Amino acid sequence: MLADFLKALREADVPISPAETLEAHRAIDIVGWGDRDLLKDTLAVTLAKSEFEKERFDDCFERFFAVDEFDTDEAERQPANDDDHEPSEDSAGSGLPGEGGGEGGEGEGGGGGAGGQPGETPGGAAPGELSELSRMLLENDRPGLETRMAQSAEVSGVRDIVLFTQIGQFTRRIAEGMGLQELDDDLSELRDAGLAGDGRAEALGQRLNALRGRMMERIRDYVEQQLALQAANKSRRVREELLEQMRLTNVERRDYLVMQNLVRKMARKLVVLHSRRKKKSHRGQLDIRRTLRKNRGYDGMIVEPQWRRTRIDRPDVHVLCDVSGSVANVARFLLMFLYSLQEVLPKVRAYAFAGELREVTKLFETRPIEEAVASVLEDFAYMPTDYGRSLMDFRDIGLDDVDYRSTVIILGDARSNYSDPKTEVVRTIYDRSKRLIWLNPEGRNQWGTGDSEMLRYAPNCHQVEVCNSLRHLERIVDRVLRSAL
């Protein structure tokens, strides 16, 4: 059960590490499952770190560990049709399973049964012969019923439910796993006995049938709770996966908030990955001389190894973004991506261009990312694109800061409205930089068509990539970070 709960938390964007999983298991071993409030507080301390994660944890916990138990009291309070044969509610001495003239009736003589038939209901349905599920319902064994349902639900795979139309299917599957067929067989025998004139069997059958209905309602409620828990997260995940692969030029404004969250999530993943690589690489190789000097006092035993220090330069990134209408959305999310990686990309200089090029680095340093991006796009919104002039502007204001440690990323479709493309400036950037990457949101079959100068720019770049989705951006930024280490 804990594994399924952790899976539900991960689906709800609460990251759970292997270490936290082990801690959760240890916590359960200590506090157990009996006290629901204690269980919730213990798991919350172990698994939820931020306020966002605490909100998601609370919602998941309430849905997953729903407290709506089996309640057969209402069915038990329903009056029997035949007052002459109604058993006492307190004593239940009518041969109900587990009580009075129950399973021991066969060897008790004539004192245990009602109506002169000890230990047996008319029609041959002895209480001891009722199925286990029937006895649990009649005895109102709520913990046993909940446990039985949970075990059947686990086998049925209800955690994979995603559609409302599957509720009936999983309800039936769980009920059958609990023993529905045996319960129906009991009802059939009691019904036959009632038709033969046995009022006691008829009353018992009516009561058991009411309990069966209540059980099916409870199972359906449980399945609906699982649908609410699982389907909501799965549908959100499906939507996010779709947006990750969708062309950024086709993303609608209503999806911008989701896209921004996806960018942050991808950026966090890359920060964790490349920060770990830095720490690992920082150890370097064994420094033999320093190790021998350091361990002279240990009689030649290597107790404190000394490592060569490997200096790792964080990449110096210059990004030139075409923010004209045809490429604006791609530029929006590339800039968000890069400026969300401040921990591993602290040296990012941003330039925006359409008819001219300007540096916008200060804007991103003084304003939130979303506001800075919106301001840049607004400033260049109606300018006609001129790649030649923009490249000349970069040569004048930014080329002197490009050296052998610099990675230059140019994002644009290379459509320059038939103006001079100034390919020689691109060649100069190629010669001076460590790496020049051109990202084009158009497919390769469109390069060189119409006013596209991409086929003239491409030979002057270290790397040319189609980039029109978040998945492309993530892969390319990952490569930039890997090449710097």
Salt bridges, closest charged atoms under 4 A:
ASP4 OD2 - ARG159 NE 3.27
ASP13 OD2 - ARG236 NH1 2.88
ASP13 OD1 - ARG237 NH2 3.41
ASP13 OD1 - LYS265 NZ 3.38
GLU20 OE2 - LYS49 NZ 3.23
GLU23 OE2 - ARG26 NH1 2.82
GLU51 OE2 - LYS54 NZ 3.88
GLU53 OE1 - LYS49 NZ 3.39
ASP58 OD1 - LYS40 NZ 4.00
ASP59 OD1 - ARG63 NE 3.27
GLU62 OE1 - ARG36 NH2 3.05
GLU62 OE2 - LYS40 NZ 2.80
ASP71 OD1 - ARG142 NH2 3.07
ASP73 OD2 - ARG142 NH2 2.77
GLU76 OE2 - ARG207 NH2 3.27
ASP82 OD2 - HIS85 ND1 2.73
GLU132 OE1 - ARG148 NH1 3.50
GLU146 OE2 - ARG218 NE 3.46
ASP160 OD1 - LYS7 NZ 3.81
GLU176 OE2 - ARG172 NE 3.15
ASP184 OD1 - ARG212 NE 2.74
GLU217 OE1 - ARG214 NH1 3.44
GLU224 OE2 - ARG220 NE 3.33
GLU240 OE2 - ARG236 NH1 3.45
GLU240 OE1 - ARG237 NE 3.96
GLU240 OE1 - LYS265 NZ 3.10
GLU244 OE1 - ARG471 NE 2.87
GLU252 OE1 - ARG254 NE 2.77
ASP255 OD1 - ARG239 NH2 2.52
ASP313 OD1 - ARG311 NE 3.25
ASP316 OD2 - HIS318 NE2 3.53
GLU356 OE2 - ARG358 NH2 2.95
GLU356 OE1 - ARG389 NH2 3.19
GLU359 OE1 - ARG349 NH2 3.00
GLU365 OE1 - LYS362 NZ 3.99
GLU370 OE2 - ARG264 NH2 2.30
GLU371 OE1 - ARG367 NE 3.97
ASP396 OD1 - ARG395 NE 3.56
ASP401 OD2 - ARG349 NH1 2.35
ASP403 OD2 - ARG405 NH2 3.02
ASP420 OD2 - LYS422 NZ 3.52
ASP431 OD1 - ARG427 NE 3.71
GLU442 OE2 - ARG415 NE 2.76
ASP451 OD1 - ARG415 NH1 2.96
GLU453 OE1 - ARG456 NH1 3.46
GLU465 OE2 - ARG479 NH1 2.73
GLU474 OE2 - LYS269 NZ 2.72
ASP478 OD1 - HIS274 NE2 2.67
ASP478 OD2 - ARG482 NE 2.99
